[in-house]
Structures are given as structure tokens and as C-alpha cells.
Amino acid sequence: FLLDEALLSVVNEVEVLTIELSQKLVENELLGREISLADVEKQYLHFN
């Protein structure tokens, strides 16, 4: 019984960590896109 509870809590923690990690990856991807958009705008303004 105790083993099951310990296992469940570990599984829950792993799930939470996985969710947090995927959210961070999404945030990083969005940041990367914003940065590349800013670069494109700079180049565009520079050439015109």
C-alpha cells in the first residue's frame, strides 16, 4: 500500500515536471520567433 502511494506521488511529480518543461519549451519557441521577427524588421528597415 505504501509502495503504491509512493509510486503514485512520483508519477504525479514527473507529470507536473513534464508539463512545466513543455510549457518552458513553448515559451522558448515563442521567444525565439519574436526575436527572429525583430531581426527581420531590423533588416527590412535597414534596407529601406
PDB file of N, CA, C and O in Angstrom, chain B, residues numbered from 101:
ATOM      1  N   PHE B 101       0.837  -1.210   0.000  1.00  0.00           N
ATOM      2  CA  PHE B 101       0.000   0.000   0.000  1.00  0.00           C
ATOM      3  C   PHE B 101       0.867   1.252   0.000  1.00  0.00           C
ATOM      4  O   PHE B 101       0.666   2.161  -0.805  1.00  0.00           O
ATOM      5  N   LEU B 102       1.836   1.286   0.918  1.00  0.00           N
ATOM      6  CA  LEU B 102       2.721   2.446   0.978  1.00  0.00           C
ATOM      7  C   LEU B 102       3.524   2.592  -0.309  1.00  0.00           C
ATOM      8  O   LEU B 102       3.777   3.700  -0.782  1.00  0.00           O
ATOM      9  N   LEU B 103       3.915   1.457  -0.860  1.00  0.00           N
ATOM     10  CA  LEU B 103       4.684   1.476  -2.104  1.00  0.00           C
ATOM     11  C   LEU B 103       3.855   2.099  -3.225  1.00  0.00           C
ATOM     12  O   LEU B 103       4.349   2.908  -4.011  1.00  0.00           O
ATOM     13  N   ASP B 104       2.586   1.702  -3.280  1.00  0.00           N
ATOM     14  CA  ASP B 104       1.699   2.262  -4.304  1.00  0.00           C
ATOM     15  C   ASP B 104       1.589   3.777  -4.157  1.00  0.00           C
ATOM     16  O   ASP B 104       1.637   4.506  -5.148  1.00  0.00           O
ATOM     17  N   GLU B 105       1.443   4.242  -2.930  1.00  0.00           N
ATOM     18  CA  GLU B 105       1.311   5.684  -2.704  1.00  0.00           C
ATOM     19  C   GLU B 105       2.578   6.406  -3.128  1.00  0.00           C
ATOM     20  O   GLU B 105       2.519   7.453  -3.774  1.00  0.00           O
ATOM     21  N   ALA B 106       3.728   5.841  -2.761  1.00  0.00           N
ATOM     22  CA  ALA B 106       4.999   6.456  -3.136  1.00  0.00           C
ATOM     23  C   ALA B 106       5.126   6.512  -4.653  1.00  0.00           C
ATOM     24  O   ALA B 106       5.547   7.522  -5.217  1.00  0.00           O
ATOM     25  N   LEU B 107       4.761   5.428  -5.293  1.00  0.00           N
ATOM     26  CA  LEU B 107       4.832   5.355  -6.747  1.00  0.00           C
ATOM     27  C   LEU B 107       3.919   6.402  -7.386  1.00  0.00           C
ATOM     28  O   LEU B 107       4.299   7.075  -8.343  1.00  0.00           O
ATOM     29  N   LEU B 108       2.714   6.525  -6.840  1.00  0.00           N
ATOM     30  CA  LEU B 108       1.763   7.498  -7.370  1.00  0.00           C
ATOM     31  C   LEU B 108       2.290   8.919  -7.228  1.00  0.00           C
ATOM     32  O   LEU B 108       2.167   9.723  -8.152  1.00  0.00           O
ATOM     33  N   SER B 109       2.876   9.232  -6.079  1.00  0.00           N
ATOM     34  CA  SER B 109       3.371  10.590  -5.889  1.00  0.00           C
ATOM     35  C   SER B 109       4.538  10.881  -6.828  1.00  0.00           C
ATOM     36  O   SER B 109       4.677  11.999  -7.326  1.00  0.00           O
ATOM     37  N   VAL B 110       5.374   9.872  -7.068  1.00  0.00           N
ATOM     38  CA  VAL B 110       6.481  10.054  -8.013  1.00  0.00           C
ATOM     39  C   VAL B 110       5.929  10.293  -9.417  1.00  0.00           C
ATOM     40  O   VAL B 110       6.394  11.178 -10.135  1.00  0.00           O
ATOM     41  N   VAL B 111       4.939   9.500  -9.797  1.00  0.00           N
ATOM     42  CA  VAL B 111       4.330   9.661 -11.123  1.00  0.00           C
ATOM     43  C   VAL B 111       3.724  11.052 -11.261  1.00  0.00           C
ATOM     44  O   VAL B 111       3.876  11.701 -12.296  1.00  0.00           O
ATOM     45  N   ASN B 112       3.036  11.508 -10.214  1.00  0.00           N
ATOM     46  CA  ASN B 112       2.434  12.843 -10.251  1.00  0.00           C
ATOM     47  C   ASN B 112       3.501  13.915 -10.415  1.00  0.00           C
ATOM     48  O   ASN B 112       3.334  14.846 -11.203  1.00  0.00           O
ATOM     49  N   GLU B 113       4.600  13.787  -9.672  1.00  0.00           N
ATOM     50  CA  GLU B 113       5.671  14.774  -9.777  1.00  0.00           C
ATOM     51  C   GLU B 113       6.264  14.791 -11.172  1.00  0.00           C
ATOM     52  O   GLU B 113       6.535  15.854 -11.730  1.00  0.00           O
ATOM     53  N   VAL B 114       6.464  13.607 -11.730  1.00  0.00           N
ATOM     54  CA  VAL B 114       7.019  13.524 -13.084  1.00  0.00           C
ATOM     55  C   VAL B 114       6.069  14.186 -14.080  1.00  0.00           C
ATOM     56  O   VAL B 114       6.510  14.897 -14.983  1.00  0.00           O
ATOM     57  N   GLU B 115       4.771  13.954 -13.916  1.00  0.00           N
ATOM     58  CA  GLU B 115       3.792  14.571 -14.817  1.00  0.00           C
ATOM     59  C   GLU B 115       3.853  16.086 -14.710  1.00  0.00           C
ATOM     60  O   GLU B 115       3.836  16.786 -15.722  1.00  0.00           O
ATOM     61  N   VAL B 116       3.922  16.592 -13.485  1.00  0.00           N
ATOM     62  CA  VAL B 116       3.989  18.044 -13.284  1.00  0.00           C
ATOM     63  C   VAL B 116       5.250  18.606 -13.926  1.00  0.00           C
ATOM     64  O   VAL B 116       5.204  19.629 -14.611  1.00  0.00           O
ATOM     65  N   LEU B 117       6.379  17.933 -13.702  1.00  0.00           N
ATOM     66  CA  LEU B 117       7.637  18.386 -14.292  1.00  0.00           C
ATOM     67  C   LEU B 117       7.561  18.377 -15.809  1.00  0.00           C
ATOM     68  O   LEU B 117       8.045  19.297 -16.467  1.00  0.00           O
ATOM     69  N   THR B 118       6.955  17.338 -16.361  1.00  0.00           N
ATOM     70  CA  THR B 118       6.835  17.234 -17.815  1.00  0.00           C
ATOM     71  C   THR B 118       6.008  18.384 -18.367  1.00  0.00           C
ATOM     72  O   THR B 118       6.349  18.972 -19.393  1.00  0.00           O
ATOM     73  N   ILE B 119       4.914  18.699 -17.677  1.00  0.00           N
ATOM     74  CA  ILE B 119       4.055  19.803 -18.109  1.00  0.00           C
ATOM     75  C   ILE B 119       4.829  21.117 -18.040  1.00  0.00           C
ATOM     76  O   ILE B 119       4.786  21.912 -18.979  1.00  0.00           O
ATOM     77  N   GLU B 120       5.536  21.350 -16.933  1.00  0.00           N
ATOM     78  CA  GLU B 120       6.307  22.583 -16.791  1.00  0.00           C
ATOM     79  C   GLU B 120       7.366  22.684 -17.879  1.00  0.00           C
ATOM     80  O   GLU B 120       7.590  23.748 -18.456  1.00  0.00           O
ATOM     81  N   LEU B 121       8.011  21.556 -18.145  1.00  0.00           N
ATOM     82  CA  LEU B 121       9.066  21.533 -19.152  1.00  0.00           C
ATOM     83  C   LEU B 121       8.502  21.872 -20.527  1.00  0.00           C
ATOM     84  O   LEU B 121       9.093  22.661 -21.264  1.00  0.00           O
ATOM     85  N   SER B 122       7.367  21.281 -20.873  1.00  0.00           N
ATOM     86  CA  SER B 122       6.798  21.543 -22.196  1.00  0.00           C
ATOM     87  C   SER B 122       6.338  22.995 -22.304  1.00  0.00           C
ATOM     88  O   SER B 122       6.432  23.597 -23.373  1.00  0.00           O
ATOM     89  N   GLN B 123       5.838  23.562 -21.194  1.00  0.00           N
ATOM     90  CA  GLN B 123       5.453  24.971 -21.210  1.00  0.00           C
ATOM     91  C   GLN B 123       6.678  25.846 -21.450  1.00  0.00           C
ATOM     92  O   GLN B 123       6.621  26.814 -22.208  1.00  0.00           O
ATOM     93  N   LYS B 124       7.798  25.495 -20.791  1.00  0.00           N
ATOM     94  CA  LYS B 124       9.026  26.266 -20.983  1.00  0.00           C
ATOM     95  C   LYS B 124       9.501  26.175 -22.426  1.00  0.00           C
ATOM     96  O   LYS B 124       9.946  27.166 -23.005  1.00  0.00           O
ATOM     97  N   LEU B 125       9.404  24.981 -23.003  1.00  0.00           N
ATOM     98  CA  LEU B 125       9.823  24.808 -24.396  1.00  0.00           C
ATOM     99  C   LEU B 125       8.974  25.674 -25.314  1.00  0.00           C
ATOM    100  O   LEU B 125       9.491  26.306 -26.236  1.00  0.00           O
ATOM    101  N   VAL B 126       7.673  25.703 -25.063  1.00  0.00           N
ATOM    102  CA  VAL B 126       6.775  26.526 -25.879  1.00  0.00           C
ATOM    103  C   VAL B 126       7.141  27.993 -25.722  1.00  0.00           C
ATOM    104  O   VAL B 126       7.207  28.726 -26.708  1.00  0.00           O
ATOM    105  N   GLU B 127       7.382  28.432 -24.470  1.00  0.00           N
ATOM    106  CA  GLU B 127       7.763  29.821 -24.231  1.00  0.00           C
ATOM    107  C   GLU B 127       9.053  30.165 -24.962  1.00  0.00           C
ATOM    108  O   GLU B 127       9.163  31.226 -25.576  1.00  0.00           O
ATOM    109  N   ASN B 128      10.031  29.260 -24.892  1.00  0.00           N
ATOM    110  CA  ASN B 128      11.304  29.499 -25.568  1.00  0.00           C
ATOM    111  C   ASN B 128      11.101  29.612 -27.069  1.00  0.00           C
ATOM    112  O   ASN B 128      11.711  30.456 -27.724  1.00  0.00           O
ATOM    113  N   GLU B 129      10.240  28.756 -27.611  1.00  0.00           N
ATOM    114  CA  GLU B 129       9.978  28.781 -29.048  1.00  0.00           C
ATOM    115  C   GLU B 129       9.341  30.109 -29.440  1.00  0.00           C
ATOM    116  O   GLU B 129       9.713  30.712 -30.446  1.00  0.00           O
ATOM    117  N   LEU B 130       8.376  30.560 -28.635  1.00  0.00           N
ATOM    118  CA  LEU B 130       7.717  31.833 -28.916  1.00  0.00           C
ATOM    119  C   LEU B 130       8.716  32.977 -28.815  1.00  0.00           C
ATOM    120  O   LEU B 130       8.710  33.887 -29.643  1.00  0.00           O
ATOM    121  N   LEU B 131       9.577  32.929 -27.794  1.00  0.00           N
ATOM    122  CA  LEU B 131      10.612  33.951 -27.655  1.00  0.00           C
ATOM    123  C   LEU B 131      11.514  33.959 -28.870  1.00  0.00           C
ATOM    124  O   LEU B 131      11.844  35.020 -29.400  1.00  0.00           O
ATOM    125  N   GLY B 132      11.912  32.786 -29.309  1.00  0.00           N
ATOM    126  CA  GLY B 132      12.776  32.671 -30.478  1.00  0.00           C
ATOM    127  C   GLY B 132      12.116  33.275 -31.704  1.00  0.00           C
ATOM    128  O   GLY B 132      12.773  33.946 -32.500  1.00  0.00           O
ATOM    129  N   ARG B 133      10.819  33.039 -31.858  1.00  0.00           N
ATOM    130  CA  ARG B 133      10.100  33.598 -33.005  1.00  0.00           C
ATOM    131  C   ARG B 133      10.046  35.109 -32.908  1.00  0.00           C
ATOM    132  O   ARG B 133      10.236  35.801 -33.908  1.00  0.00           O
ATOM    133  N   GLU B 134       9.788  35.635 -31.709  1.00  0.00           N
ATOM    134  CA  GLU B 134       9.731  37.086 -31.531  1.00  0.00           C
ATOM    135  C   GLU B 134      11.076  37.706 -31.877  1.00  0.00           C
ATOM    136  O   GLU B 134      11.144  38.744 -32.534  1.00  0.00           O
ATOM    137  N   ILE B 135      12.147  37.056 -31.425  1.00  0.00           N
ATOM    138  CA  ILE B 135      13.485  37.573 -31.685  1.00  0.00           C
ATOM    139  C   ILE B 135      13.760  37.569 -33.188  1.00  0.00           C
ATOM    140  O   ILE B 135      14.290  38.542 -33.723  1.00  0.00           O
ATOM    141  N   SER B 136      13.405  36.479 -33.870  1.00  0.00           N
ATOM    142  CA  SER B 136      13.677  36.420 -35.304  1.00  0.00           C
ATOM    143  C   SER B 136      12.800  37.417 -36.062  1.00  0.00           C
ATOM    144  O   SER B 136      13.227  37.973 -37.075  1.00  0.00           O
ATOM    145  N   LEU B 137      11.582  37.645 -35.579  1.00  0.00           N
ATOM    146  CA  LEU B 137      10.730  38.659 -36.196  1.00  0.00           C
ATOM    147  C   LEU B 137      11.360  40.036 -36.043  1.00  0.00           C
ATOM    148  O   LEU B 137      11.368  40.832 -36.983  1.00  0.00           O
ATOM    149  N   ALA B 138      11.883  40.311 -34.863  1.00  0.00           N
ATOM    150  CA  ALA B 138      12.537  41.594 -34.619  1.00  0.00           C
ATOM    151  C   ALA B 138      13.732  41.758 -35.550  1.00  0.00           C
ATOM    152  O   ALA B 138      13.964  42.847 -36.077  1.00  0.00           O
ATOM    153  N   ASP B 139      14.491  40.686 -35.755  1.00  0.00           N
ATOM    154  CA  ASP B 139      15.640  40.736 -36.661  1.00  0.00           C
ATOM    155  C   ASP B 139      15.186  41.042 -38.080  1.00  0.00           C
ATOM    156  O   ASP B 139      15.801  41.851 -38.774  1.00  0.00           O
ATOM    157  N   VAL B 140      14.115  40.396 -38.505  1.00  0.00           N
ATOM    158  CA  VAL B 140      13.597  40.627 -39.857  1.00  0.00           C
ATOM    159  C   VAL B 140      13.188  42.084 -40.008  1.00  0.00           C
ATOM    160  O   VAL B 140      13.484  42.714 -41.023  1.00  0.00           O
ATOM    161  N   GLU B 141      12.506  42.620 -38.998  1.00  0.00           N
ATOM    162  CA  GLU B 141      12.082  44.020 -39.057  1.00  0.00           C
ATOM    163  C   GLU B 141      13.287  44.945 -39.148  1.00  0.00           C
ATOM    164  O   GLU B 141      13.285  45.896 -39.928  1.00  0.00           O
ATOM    165  N   LYS B 142      14.313  44.668 -38.352  1.00  0.00           N
ATOM    166  CA  LYS B 142      15.521  45.497 -38.381  1.00  0.00           C
ATOM    167  C   LYS B 142      16.146  45.481 -39.770  1.00  0.00           C
ATOM    168  O   LYS B 142      16.511  46.527 -40.307  1.00  0.00           O
ATOM    169  N   GLN B 143      16.266  44.302 -40.341  1.00  0.00           N
ATOM    170  CA  GLN B 143      16.871  44.180 -41.670  1.00  0.00           C
ATOM    171  C   GLN B 143      16.015  44.910 -42.701  1.00  0.00           C
ATOM    172  O   GLN B 143      16.533  45.584 -43.591  1.00  0.00           O
ATOM    173  N   TYR B 144      14.719  44.767 -42.570  1.00  0.00           N
ATOM    174  CA  TYR B 144      13.795  45.402 -43.511  1.00  0.00           C
ATOM    175  C   TYR B 144      13.942  46.921 -43.444  1.00  0.00           C
ATOM    176  O   TYR B 144      14.035  47.592 -44.472  1.00  0.00           O
ATOM    177  N   LEU B 145      13.961  47.453 -42.220  1.00  0.00           N
ATOM    178  CA  LEU B 145      14.102  48.895 -42.042  1.00  0.00           C
ATOM    179  C   LEU B 145      15.471  49.358 -42.522  1.00  0.00           C
ATOM    180  O   LEU B 145      15.614  50.457 -43.060  1.00  0.00           O
ATOM    181  N   HIS B 146      16.465  48.519 -42.324  1.00  0.00           N
ATOM    182  CA  HIS B 146      17.832  48.860 -42.712  1.00  0.00           C
ATOM    183  C   HIS B 146      17.946  48.975 -44.230  1.00  0.00           C
ATOM    184  O   HIS B 146      18.654  49.843 -44.740  1.00  0.00           O
ATOM    185  N   PHE B 147      17.249  48.101 -44.946  1.00  0.00           N
ATOM    186  CA  PHE B 147      17.371  48.075 -46.404  1.00  0.00           C
ATOM    187  C   PHE B 147      16.492  49.127 -47.077  1.00  0.00           C
ATOM    188  O   PHE B 147      16.746  49.509 -48.219  1.00  0.00           O
ATOM    189  N   ASN B 148      15.456  49.597 -46.372  1.00  0.00           N
ATOM    190  CA  ASN B 148      14.568  50.585 -46.996  1.00  0.00           C
ATOM    191  C   ASN B 148      14.863  51.992 -46.517  1.00  0.00           C
ATOM    192  O   ASN B 148      14.205  52.940 -46.945  1.00  0.00           O
TER     193      ASN B 148
END
